Amino acid sequence: MFLRFIQLHVLCACGVVGLACGSVESVTPIDVPVVRESVVHDIELPLETRLVEAAVPRRSTLASLFNDHSLADETVALVEAVRGVFDPRRLRVGHPYRMLFGQEKGELRRFEYHIDEDEFLRVVPDSSGYVAKLVPYVKETMEVSTRGKIDATNNSLVAALDAGGESVLLAVQMAEVFSGEIDFNNDFRRGDNFEVIFEKVYREDEFSSYGDVLAATFVNDGRRVQAFRFHVPGETEAQYFDENGRSMKRLFLRSPFRFEPRVTSRFSYRRVHPVLGGVLPHLGVDYGAPTGTPVIAVANGTVVSVGMSGGSGNMVRLRHTNGYETYYLHLSAFAKGVRQGGRVTQGQVIGRVGSTGLATGPHLDYRMRKNGEFVNPLLEHRNLPPGDPVPDEHMEFFDLYRDSALERLAATIVAESALPLTQ
């Protein structure tokens, strides 16, 4: 299987989790695969074989990939075998693959292609030609804990977690958990500290991805905020609650992003328009983000309109309960399935950041209207009620879960400790 084979590239916009990540250099896939060949003498492989490991180059098809490795006579049979379990059109540039050849005759003995984090494609010869199947990766989930502090050296959540060996992806998850209580753009203070228990998923003994944040404590400007992931019996998914069983989730998300974004222009009745000039009202909040950044619905709702809207560019308008509506302007694209009259759920991607309409650069103009009048989303969010608490009949079970999590948080003596995941 694939070992040390896949690189994860994370595009982190400035302002993720409310703080600078710096510039990120993207790696452009090369046009010709970088091929590593070796004669293999290993107990896992037949003797006298040649292993080729590479990444799918640009403008490749599955057929051209086989042709490039002198398998033209076998290409039709190979592609037909694959087609039964995997659409060849799903071949993606940069995804790794490997081919095992017989050293003497050069015949293909095995082909493997990385599809995603969950499975890979395997093709092997048999008596009738070739047989293909999808193989799940062997994964292990570990429970991990870490702690951090915001100080002069590590002046952001991203930096503090990085100092503990974790990445921006965990920072994004923590920001989502605490988004109803902490404004990571404006509320951060030196001296803030945190402890968190979370899951790390390993694929074939190498880190693959983060699982869920299980419990966390964040001390912000002297105020202690705690969150516990708890699955209320009968509910479809787990939710986050504070130490008293109150929901951490607000009726509306703090922002229409999966991270704490960078505010570039605030709600105002007197703002100099960056394109038209002159003093005009700006009845929303502008968030700076790269073109293509996913935009999510801040609450469950119905799509009132989706399409081009003059100077607002590509816009999605949603209607929610209690007289609220939200607007998402200047999008570069709409998410698949978002259509007038359709339903969306909180956190669902509805479009992507762009600069359509009257805009000087890529950003999202996010607006909120209550009972027909536009209101400041940043202020209105603080007045919104939380979600449902843990039902009384399940509080005893929640208290046990919370106490167990607090004991594990208290044991976070070192920056990181790995423990087998308990079910």
GIWO-V60605 format. One record per helix or strand of 2 or more residues. SS is the DSSP state (helix for helix, strand for strand). FROM is the first residue (numbers start at 1). TO is the last residue. If there is no record, write none. Layout:
BEGIN
[[SS:FROM:TO] [SS:FROM:TO]]
END
This chain:
BEGIN
[[helix:16:18] [strand:36:40] [strand:49:55] [helix:62:68] [helix:72:83] [helix:88:90] [strand:96:102] [strand:108:114] [strand:119:126] [strand:129:136] [strand:139:149] [helix:157:163] [helix:168:177] [strand:193:203] [strand:206:220] [strand:223:230] [strand:239:241] [strand:262:265] [strand:268:272] [strand:279:282] [strand:285:288] [strand:294:296] [strand:301:308] [helix:310:312] [strand:314:319] [strand:324:334] [strand:343:344] [strand:349:354] [strand:363:370] [strand:373:375] [helix:377:383] [helix:392:410] [strand:416:420]]
END
